[in-house]
Amino acid sequence: VLSMRFVVLRRLALIGAGVTALVGSVPSAQAAPVTTVNVAAADYITSTGVTITSGTAAAIIAFGRADVCDGGCPSGPRGSFNGALGVNPGVEGQRAGLLVGTLDGGTTFFPVGAGPTVITGVGPLSLGLNDGTDYGDNTGSYTALIALFPTAEVVCAHGGYRTLTTALGTSFTN
């Protein structure tokens, strides 16, 4: 488990490096810590405690094993290994057991998977598994690592672009 956590944290660091390459260096004061959330397969949704606001985005990476079909749908965050399908609104017809997110309390969902997945919507982030029928027969869980970061618009606003450099070390002109 520790080696898997290291791999996942390394992937989150690479996402951060990719964002930095796209928008330039970001002052460390704007970086948020990584939030770790256990998403139980037996729960419809799990609050992450993370709220995405205007000007921020969330990066998610997940790992773990679950089953949403009473032992018949072994799954990872990308969904069932046997092709079974779930029916949650917004992701109906996608693999059962797929890690999904919601910003509206579980009315509609969007795919998250194993990631890295970047979410730019606004609202309190909750996660769950694409099932939609009987959560009482589900077993297992996924671990999701979530990092918030400022969007390029926020970092660059009000002359902030002047403090940034590109991956090549050059300045932005606007």
C-alpha positions in Angstrom: 0.0 0.0 0.0 2.8 2.4 0.8 4.5 1.8 -2.6 1.1 2.4 -4.3 0.7 5.6 -2.4 4.2 6.7 -3.4 3.4 6.0 -7.1 0.1 7.9 -6.9 1.7 10.9 -5.1 4.5 10.9 -7.8 1.7 11.0 -10.5 0.1 14.0 -8.7 3.5 15.7 -8.7 3.8 15.1 -12.4 0.4 16.7 -12.9 1.7 19.7 -11.0 4.7 19.8 -13.2 2.6 19.6 -16.3 0.4 22.5 -15.0 3.5 24.5 -14.2 4.8 23.8 -17.7 1.6 25.1 -19.2 1.1 28.2 -17.0 4.6 28.8 -15.6 5.8 28.6 -12.1 3.1 29.1 -9.5 3.9 30.6 -6.1 3.9 27.8 -3.5 1.5 29.8 -1.3 -1.2 29.0 -3.9 -0.7 25.3 -3.8 -3.0 23.2 -1.6 -2.2 20.0 0.3 -3.3 16.7 -1.1 -6.6 15.4 0.4 -6.9 11.6 0.8 -10.4 10.2 0.7 -11.6 6.6 1.2 -14.6 5.9 -1.1 -16.5 2.9 0.2 -18.3 0.9 -2.5 -21.3 0.5 -0.3 -21.9 4.2 0.0 -23.9 6.1 -2.7 -21.6 9.1 -2.5 -18.7 10.1 -0.2 -18.1 13.8 0.6 -14.4 14.6 0.0 -14.5 17.8 2.1 -13.1 19.6 -1.0 -15.0 22.4 -2.6 -14.0 23.6 -6.0 -14.5 27.3 -6.4 -14.2 29.7 -9.3 -10.5 30.0 -10.2 -9.6 26.5 -8.9 -9.5 23.1 -10.3 -9.0 19.6 -8.7 -6.7 16.8 -9.9 -7.7 13.3 -8.8 -5.8 10.0 -8.9 -7.4 6.9 -7.4 -6.5 3.2 -6.7 -8.1 0.3 -5.0 -10.4 -2.7 -5.6 -14.2 -3.0 -5.2 -17.2 -5.1 -6.4 -20.6 -3.7 -7.2 -22.4 -6.9 -8.2 -22.4 -9.1 -5.1 -19.1 -10.7 -6.1 -19.7 -10.7 -9.8 -18.1 -7.4 -10.9 -14.6 -7.1 -9.6 -13.5 -3.5 -10.3 -10.8 -0.9 -10.1 -11.4 2.9 -10.4 -11.6 2.5 -14.2 -14.6 0.2 -13.7 -15.5 -3.5 -13.8 -13.0 -5.9 -15.3 -15.8 -8.0 -16.9 -17.6 -5.2 -18.7 -20.7 -4.9 -16.5 -22.4 -1.6 -16.8 -23.7 0.9 -14.3 -26.7 3.2 -14.4 -25.9 6.3 -12.4 -27.3 9.5 -14.1 -24.7 11.1 -16.3 -22.6 8.0 -16.6 -25.3 5.4 -17.4 -23.9 2.8 -19.8 -20.3 3.2 -18.6 -18.6 0.5 -16.6 -20.0 -0.5 -13.2 -17.6 0.3 -10.4 -16.2 3.3 -12.3 -15.1 6.0 -9.9 -17.4 8.9 -10.5 -17.7 12.4 -9.2 -20.6 14.8 -8.5 -20.7 18.5 -7.7 -24.5 18.6 -7.1 -24.9 16.1 -4.2 -25.4 13.0 -6.4 -28.1 14.2 -8.8 -25.7 13.8 -11.8 -22.3 12.3 -12.1 -19.2 12.5 -14.3 -16.4 9.9 -14.9 -13.3 10.2 -12.8 -11.6 6.8 -13.1 -8.1 6.1 -12.0 -6.9 9.5 -13.3 -5.2 11.7 -13.4 -8.5 13.5 -13.9 -8.8 17.3 -13.7 -12.2 18.7 -12.6 -13.0 22.4 -13.3 -16.6 22.6 -12.3 -17.8 24.5 -9.2 -19.2 23.0 -6.0 -18.6 20.5 -3.2 -16.9 17.5 -4.6 -18.3 14.0 -3.7 -17.2 10.7 -5.1 -18.9 7.3 -5.6 -19.0 4.2 -7.8 -21.1 3.8 -10.9 -23.8 1.3 -9.8 -27.2 2.9 -9.3 -29.1 -0.2 -8.3 -28.2 -1.9 -4.9 -25.3 -0.5 -2.9 -26.0 -3.0 -0.1 -24.2 -5.8 -2.0 -21.1 -3.7 -2.8 -17.7 -4.5 -1.2 -14.3 -2.8 -1.2 -13.2 0.8 -1.6 -11.0 3.1 -3.6 -8.6 5.6 -2.2 -8.7 9.0 -4.0 -6.0 11.6 -3.7 -7.2 15.1 -4.6 -5.1 18.2 -5.1 -6.5 21.7 -5.7 -4.6 24.2 -7.8 -5.4 27.7 -9.2 -6.5 27.9 -12.8 -4.3 29.9 -15.3 -6.8 32.7 -15.3 -6.4 33.3 -11.6 -2.6 33.0 -11.6 -2.3 35.4 -14.5 -4.9 38.0 -13.4 -4.0 41.5 -12.4 -0.5 41.4 -13.8 0.3 38.1 -12.1 1.6 36.8 -15.4 4.6 39.1 -14.9 5.9 36.9 -12.0 5.6 33.7 -14.0 8.1 32.0 -16.3 7.5 29.4 -19.0 9.1 25.9 -18.8 11.9 27.4 -20.9 12.5 30.2 -18.4 11.2 33.0 -20.5 8.7 35.6 -19.3 5.2 36.1 -20.5 4.3 39.3 -22.3 0.6 39.2 -21.5 
